[in-house]
């Protein structure tokens, strides 16, 4: 699958593409994932601006899979 993610200002976003793709495929909302992680949705969106450490990425991806299986 080819995916281009652009910011509102028109620049291409390359950070955390694996998480962004997982969110799109799961059809979950950022606030649903953030709630499960125990953080505010704005904090979650800000986290995705910069490349996350692999450990944190895996935690988020596991959360997405968990929520996806519950639906």
Residue pairs with C-beta under 8 A, 6 or more apart in sequence:
1 21
3 17
3 20
3 21
3 24
4 12
5 12
5 13
5 17
5 20
6 12
6 13
7 13
13 20
15 48
15 49
15 50
15 51
15 52
16 48
16 51
16 52
16 57
18 57
18 61
19 48
19 52
19 57
19 60
19 61
19 64
20 48
22 61
22 64
22 65
23 30
23 33
23 64
26 64
26 67
26 68
28 64
28 67
28 68
30 41
30 44
30 45
31 41
31 44
32 67
33 44
33 60
33 63
33 64
33 67
34 40
34 41
34 43
34 44
35 41
36 63
36 66
36 67
37 44
37 59
37 60
37 63
39 47
47 56
52 60
